[in-house]
Amino acid sequence: EDRIEDLYRNIRIAIGTLSELEGPEHLEQDYIMRLVRNGELSREYWPTAPDHVRVMGDNFIRGIQAYLDEHPDSEPEMAFPLEGWHVMAVGRAMILRWPIGNLMGDLRRRHEDPGYGSNGWAVAPKRTADGSTMLLIDPHLTWDSLQMFYEARIYTPEHQLSGFYLVGSPLMALGHNAHVAWACTTGGPDTGDVFRMRLNPDNPIQYEYDGEWRTARVETFTIPVKDADPVIRPAFYTHLGPVIDEPDLENHIAYVGATPYFELTGLAEQMYRMITARSAEEFYDALAMNEFMEQNVLFADSSGTIQYVRTGAVPIRPEGYDWRAPVPGHTSDTAWKGIHPIEDLVQIKNPPQGYFQNCNISPAMMMVDSPMTPDNYPDYIYNVSWDYMNPRGQRALDLLDANASVTREEAKAIAFDVYEIQRETWVEALEAAIAEDETNNLGDEELQQAVNRILSWDGEYVPESEGAILFATWRLQHRDAPLDDGPQLLESLAQALESLQERFGTTELTWGDVHKVGRSGRYFPAPAANYGSGQYQGQTLFPVRGEEQPDGTFIANNGSMATQLVFFHPDGGVESFTCTPWGQSADPESPHYVDQAEHLYSTRTFKSAWNDPEELETIAQSKRVLTVSD
């Protein structure tokens, strides 16, 4: 009802037919989904799925159709007949983004931050004020397409769930039940490889393997495109996997991508086991199926257990090769030797520190004196390159390690923390520059006021802050100069003032004057920061990145977007709280289109996400009774 168009769009993404509705800009995405046979494998798997999984998916689709039958005017232009297996395709499309990204990194020898961020932390009862177990779920993604979750709660006699779902799937992706809660952050083992294949100069669809020529299987995809002729694209499959880049016919080389995820079809079964687990042990057993993408998975249960696994379906690789780049594919010497069991992966259970956090960082940095160091694991299992440490991870580590008795309110404050961890470093550099000012730059009254504004700023990126926007502009202005260059530091501040004056007609701006959250012309002051990169990156623990508009303001479109804080109490009770950036509905006419942006996100306020079903009866704004027939 809230996101019917988004639902159809996500399914089209999953099966590779979005170009037909939206144009050629989606051709590559459609081709990749067809190349990895996402729709085909999902459709073939569905009749073999366990009954409880198949019935759930089929009835989910029947519910969508029932709504459209009652509200035919709601059917979007992109609608087409839906089937139960589509929910499987949506889930696989989401998880495939990680292994596909990993393969492209190997192909190009790139190992930078992939652009998917998240926060997660857990605190054991011995470090909380009331003996509860705490877990934060805080994914950071771009707020569109498959990545924009919807929130839901489910209460049945057997199961109670609260969390976030992919639009187009009935299986909760992140959240908790009455017994277990879990969070995910990007980062994980190396789950795929690129093989460099030798092509037959006389027949380029043949490739060498162990001294013999094998013939690749060739398929042709015809992809309909809106307002254009259909595009025909070939696909080539070797026994190791599909060709993922244009073959080099001059040098007779092709690059093949291989990951277990191209063939795995048990994701729905694993997710069902995860969301119905009644303990950390059962949740761990579900993770052991190795259907989930490579991730840092943090989970906690009502008995006080906190646990972490750097999970993924990891091939067992022969030694002697650099698996971060293309390896020879013409020989069985590089052939995988199976999949690592979960026991081989980086993990910890109930650490003596009583807490851990992962904000897209190395397992070695998840707690003070972490035992999860790279010398204990093969490189491709540990697999830390871009994700060693960042400002979010350092801030979370500082806050959690310093607090041996975390209260509920302190936990909420950590989740919403918007402090600039580099403030002291930059302020000290500014003070040194002032002390060494030989050219009397500070004789300029406006510059002196700017210095005072920065020195008096408390480091919080909150909407009402009068120093934050100047500080951020100054840092970005100085990004090409060393921090200890005092004269240039003052010159950069003067240039920052000029930039603000030119863009806004004034230098007296609050953070919320420039940074907004909302959509379709309805905007509210946004907190938090995520700008720049490297030592000049301004990034808060609760991060928000915006897209610059023609008027110089920034509209938030990336960062914290499905934040949930879970408390398991010693008496067995559970509470949780959520905050999302827009609203539950995608309909601009709905009162729930941007209500959470205004009342929750802008003010960093949680709402309850775990109510007694009887309480829900008193606050529900609408009710619908569904029946399921054979």
N, C-alpha and C positions, 0 to 999 in steps of 0.2 A: 504493500500500500504506500509506503513512504518512498521507495526507490525503485519503482518498476522499470524505469528506463535504464537506470544503472545496472539492474539485474540482467536485462537482455544484452546490454553492451559488454558486460563482463563475460557472459557466455560466448558472445561473438569473438571476443579476444581469445578465449580459451580454445576455440575450434578454428581460428584463423579466417574469419569472414568479416572483419570490421571494415576493411577497405571498401566493401560493397556498399556500405552505408555512409562512410565518412571520407573516403577518398584515398589517393595514392600515398599519403603520408604514413599510412599504416601497413604498407606493402611488406616491408621487411619483417615486421612483427607477425603478420599473417603467415609469411613464408616460414619463419622459424617454428611456429606452432605446428605447421604441416610437416616440416622437415623432421621434427621429433615425434610426429605421429600422436600428438596429445589427444585429439578427438578420437582417432582410430583406436588407440589402446584403451581409452576409457569406455568406448562403446563395446569393444570385444570383451572387456573384463566384466561388465555389468551383469550379464546372466550368471556368472560364476561367483559373484559377490555373496558373502554370508547373508542369510535372509534378513537379519535385523538391519543391515546396512542398506540393502536394496529396497526394502519396504520404506525405510526412512526417506531415502532419496526420491523414490517414486511418489510418495505421499506429499513431500515438499513441493514437487512440481504440480501435483493435483491441486494443492492449495492455491498456488499461483493462478492456475487456470480457473479455479472456482471464483477467485476475486475478479478476474477479467470477464467471466461470464456475467457477473453481477454489475460490473462497471465497464461496459464495452468502450466507452469514451476514453478510458485510461490506457488502452492498448497503444503502445508507441509505434512509430513508423518502422522501427527495426525489429518488431516482433516476428516470430516464426515459431513453428511447433516445438515445444520443449519436451525433453525426455529425462528420465531419472539419471541417466549417465552423465548428463550435463553438469550435475553438481560435482561429480568426480573430476571432470575436465577443468572446472574452475579451480579446484584445489591444486591439481597438478600444475596448472598454468602458473599459479603463484609460486610454488616451491621450485619450479624449474628455472626461475629467474636467477637463483643463486648458482647452481651448477653451470648454467649457460654462461653467466658472467665470469665464472672461474675459468671456463674453457677459453673465452675470448681474452682473458688476462694472460693465460699461457701462450696463446697464439701470438700475442703482441709483446710478450715479455713485460707485461705491466703488472704491478703489484701495489697499486695505490688504493686508497679508500674507495670502495665500490659505490658509495653514495647512499647506502642503507644504514641508518644509525638506530640506536635504541639504548635505553637505560633499563637496568634491572638490579635489584639488590634484595637480600634476605637477612633477617636478624633473628637469631635463635632466642628462646625464652630467657636464657641466662643473661642476656644483654638488653632486655626490655623491662620497663618499670613495672608492668602489671603481669609479667610472665607470659605474655602472648607471643605468638610467632608472627612475624611480619614479612610480607613480600610485596615489592613494587613491580608493576608491569607498566612499561612506558616505551612503546615502539615509536620510532621517528622515521616517518616516510613522507613522500610527497602526497598531498591530500587530493588524489584523483585516482580514477580508474580502479584496478583491482585492489589497490592499496588503501582505499578509503573504507574502513570497516563500518559495520553497523552494530549497535549495542542491543543486547537482548538478555532477558532472564527467563529461565524455564524452571517450573516447579511441578514435579510429579511425585507420586508416592515413593518411587524408587530413586529418583535423581533430582538434584537441585543445581542449577547452573547460573552463572552470572559472568558475562564477558563480551567479547567482540568476535564478530563473524565476517567472513568474506561475503560480499553481496552476491548471492547466487548459491550459497551453501548453507545447509542446516547444521553443519558441524562447527562448534566453537573453536576458534583459532587460538585465542589467548583469554585467560580468565581463571575461574576457579569453580569448584563444586563445594559441597559441604565438608570435604575432607582434604582436598589437594588444590594448590594454586600454582600456576606456572607463568614464566616470562621468557622471552627470547630476545637475544641481541645478535646482530650480524657479526660473523666471525666464526671460524670453525676449521675443521680439517680440510685437506685438499681432497675433493671427491671426484675429480675428473682429470683427464689428461688429453693432450693433443699428440697424435701420432703423425709423423712425417712419412708419407708413403711414396715409393718410387712407381712412376707410371710407365707403361709400355710405350716407347716412342712410336711404335707402329700401330698401337691400338690404345688410345688414352683412357678407355673405360676399363682397362685391365691394370691391376696393381700387383707388385711382387710380394710374395710372402714365402719365406723359407725356400727361396730358390725357384719358385714356381709362379706363373702368372695366374691370378684369379680375376674373374670378371665381376665388376661391380654391378649391383642391381640398380637399375635406372627407373625412376618414376618421373612423371611430369605433372605439375600442379597448374591448373587453370584458376587464377584468382580474379573474381569479378571486382571491378573498380568503379566507384561512383563517377558518373559523367565522363567515362573513358572506356576504351576498349579493354577487355580482359587481358591480364598479364600472364604469360606462360613462363613458368620457371622449372628447370630440371632439378632433380635431386639424385645424388649418387650415394649408395650405401655399400660399405665394405663390411666384412664380418666383425670389425672392431667398432664400427659406428658410421655416421654420415659424414660426408665431406662438408666442412663448415666454412670454407673460404674458396674464392675463385682459384681453380687449379692453375699452377704455373706450367703451362704447356711448353714453354721454351726450355725450361730446365727439367721438365717431366717430374713434377712434384705436386702432390696434393696433401692437404692437411685434414685429418679426420679427428672429430671430437668423440670422446668416449667418457661416459659416466654411467654408473649403475642406474641413475634416475631415469634414463631414457627408456628403460624396460620395466621399472618397478611400478606396480599397480595396486599395492596394498595400503595406500595412504589413508583412504577412508576407514579401513579397518583399524589402522594404528590410531587415527584421531579419535575414533569411537572409544577405544580402550583408554586413551589418555583422559578424555573428558568424563569417563565413568570410573576412573581409578579411585579407590578408597584409602590409599596410603601412598607414601613416597615409593615404597617397594613395588606396588602395582604400576605406578607411573613409570618407574625405571624399566620394568619388564616391557611396557608398551614401547618405550624409546628403543629398546633392544631390537625391535623389528627393523630398524634402520630405513624406514620409509620417509622420515622427516628430513628436510634439507639441512645442510651444514649450518649449525647455529650454536651459540652459547645458550643452553637451556638451564634456567634456574627454577627450582621448584621447592615447595615447602608443604608440610601437611599438618593436620590438627594434633598430631602427637608431639610436635615440636621439632621434627626433622627438617633440616635445610640441606639441599643437595644441588650439585652442579655437574653437568656433563657437556663437554664440547662435542656435540653429537654430529653424526653424518654417516652415510654409506661410503666407507673408505676402502678403496681397492688395496689389496696386499701387493706391494710392488717389489720387483727384483731390485737388488742393490746395484749401485754403480752408475746411476743415471740422474741427471738433473730434471726432476719431475715438475719443476716450475716452468719449464719451457718445452717445446716440441721434442719428442724423443723418437728414435728410429722405429718405424712401424713395419719394416719389411721382414722382421725376424721374430720368432717366438721367444727369443731371449728377453724381450720386454713385455711379454704377456703377463697379465695379472694372475695372481695365484689365489684368488678368492676375495672375500670381504672380511675386514677386521670385525670381530665381535665387539660388543660395546665395552667389554672389560679392558680392551686395549686403548680406549680413548682417554683423553684428559678428563679428569673428574675428581670430585671430592664430596664427602658426606660428613656432615656435622663437624666442621673444622673447629679446633680448640679456640680459635679467635672468636667464635660465636657470631660471625657475620661473613658475608662476602658481597661483592658488587661486580658487575660487569657492564661497562658503558662502552662497548666495542673496544676492549683492551685485552692485553695479554693475560692469560691465567696467572702469570707470575706477579701481576699487579692487582689481583682481585682482593687481597687482604695483606696486611703487614706480615712479613715472613711466610709468604705463600709457599707451600711445598710443590706447587705445580710449575716446575721450571723446565726449560727446554731440554736440559741434559737428560731428562728422564723419558723422553719420547723420540721416535723417529721424526725427522723434520716435517714430513708431509702430514703427520698426525697433529703435531703441535701447530705448524702452519701460521706463524705470526709474522707479518711483514708491515702492513700499514697500521695494524691495530695494536701497537705496543702500549702506548699511553696517550691520553688526550686531556684537555681541561676538565671535561665532565667526569672522567674516571678519577682524576686527581682530587677533584672537589668531593666526590662521593666517598673516596677513601679517607680523606681528611675528616669529614663529618662523622662517618660511621666509626672509625677507629677511636675518635676522641670521646665518644659517648658510650659509656658502659651501662646506661640505664635509659634507653630511648622510650620516651612517652609517645602516646598517640599523636599529640599535637606536634611534637618534634618530628615524628615520621612524616606527617603531612608537610611540614616546613621543608624537610629535605627533598621530598618529591617535587615541590614547587620552588626550589632554590634558584634565585636569579642573580647570585653574587658574581662579580667579575674577579676571577681568581688571580688575574694579572694586575689588578689595580695597584697593589703596593709596589710592584716592580716598576711600573710606569710612573707612579707618583715619586718614587725615589729618584728616578732618572730626571724627572722634571725639576725636582728640588736641587739636584746637582747642577743642572743647566742654569738655574736661576743664580746659584751661588757663584758660578763661573762666568756670568754674563758680563762680558767686557765691553760690549758695544751698546749697552744700555737699551736693549730691546724693550725692557719693561718700562721704559719711559712712556711707551704707548699705553694710554689709559685703557683702551679696549682690550689690548693683549693682557694687561694686568688683571682686568676683570675676568677674562677667560681663564687665566691661571688660577685665580681664586675659586672659580666655579669648579674646576677640576679637583683642586686640593680639598674642597669641602664636600665633594661627592662621596657618598657612603659606599659606592660600589654596587648598588642595587639597580638593575635594569627594570625599573617599575614605570608605569605610564606617567606618573607625576614627577619623575626625576628631572631636574633642570641641568644636571651635569652629564648625564649619560650620552646624549646625542653628540655633544661636543667632544667627549672622550672618544667615542667610536670614530667620529670623523677625523679626529687628530691621529688616531692609530693608523687608520687606512691611508691618510696622507703621508705618513712617515714610513710606509712599508718597504720602501727601497733604500732606507738608510739605517745604519746601526743605531741601537738604542743609546749608546754612550756618546753619540755625537751631539753634544749640548747645543751648539749654535743651530744645527739643523733641526733639532727637536723643537726649539722655539720658533724657527722659521716654519716648520710643519704646522704648528699651532696657529700661526698667523694665516697660513694658507687654508687651514680648516675653517677659520672665521670667514674668509673670503668665499669659500665654497658654500657655506650655509647662507651667507648673505645673498649670493647669486641665485641659489636654488629656491630660497624661501622668502627673501626680502627682509630677513631678521636673523639674528644669531641667538635670540632668547627663545629657545624651543625646549619643550619637554620630550621625553622619549615617546610618549603616546601621541604627540603631535605628528610624528613622522612614521611610527610603526603602528599598523592597524590589523585587526582581525575581523573577518566577516566575508560577505560575498554579495554580488549583485547590487552594489550600491549601498549596502547597509553595513557600516563599519564602526568598530569600537576600538579604543586604545588597546594595544597589545603589549604584554610584558615580555621579558626575556630577550635573549640575543643569540645569534649565530651568524657571524659575518667574518670575512677575511679568511686567512689560512696561515698555517705555520705559527711562528712566534707572534704574528700579528693577528691571530684569530681571536675574536671575541666570542666566546661560547659559554653559555651558562648551563648548569646541570639540567634545568628545565629549558630546553632550547627551542627557539622559534626562528625560522629563516623566512624572509619576505622577498617578494619580487618587486623590483623598482617600477614605479609608475611614471608617466610623463610629467606629473607635477612634483616628482622628487620623493614622494612618500613610498612606503613599502607595505604591500599587502601580504600578510602571512599565508604561506602555501606549503610549508614544510616544517617538520619538527614533531614535538609531542602531539599525538593525535588520538590516542586511545589509552589514556593514563588511568590505571586502576591500582588502588592500594588496599591490600587484603590483611585482615587481622584474624588469626585463629586464637581464640581465648582459651585459657586453661580449663574452663568448665565445659569445653566442647563446642561453644558457640562460635559463630563466624560473622564478621562484618566486612563490608567492602564499600569503597567510594570511588567514583569515576569523574573524569573531566574530559570533554571532547571539544574541538575547536569551533564547530558550527552549530548543528542541530540534528535531530534525528531524521528530519524529512528533507528530501531533495526537491520538494515542490516550493517554489518561491512564494506561493500564496499561502503556504501553511504557517501557522503561528510558531511552529517548531523548526523553521528553516534556519534561523540564526539566534534562537533564544539562548542557547548555551554559550555562544560567543559573547553575548552581552552580559549574561548573569554569572557565568562560571569561568570561562577561559580568560576573559579580560581581567577579571579580579582574582584569578588563581584560587578558585573555590571548588571544593568537591561537592558532589551530591551523593546521597545514599544509593547504593546499587545492590543492596541485599535486604529485602523487606520480608517480613512475615506475610504469607499469602493473604491472611485475613486483613492485614493493614493495606495491602494493595487493593482490596475490594473497596476501601474507603477513599482511595485517591485516584483510582483509574478514571481516565477521561472518556474512555469508550470501551465497549466489550463486544466480542464476537464469539459465537459458539460454533465450533467446527465439528463435523461428524465424518467418520471414515467408514465407507462401505466397501464390501468386497467387489 
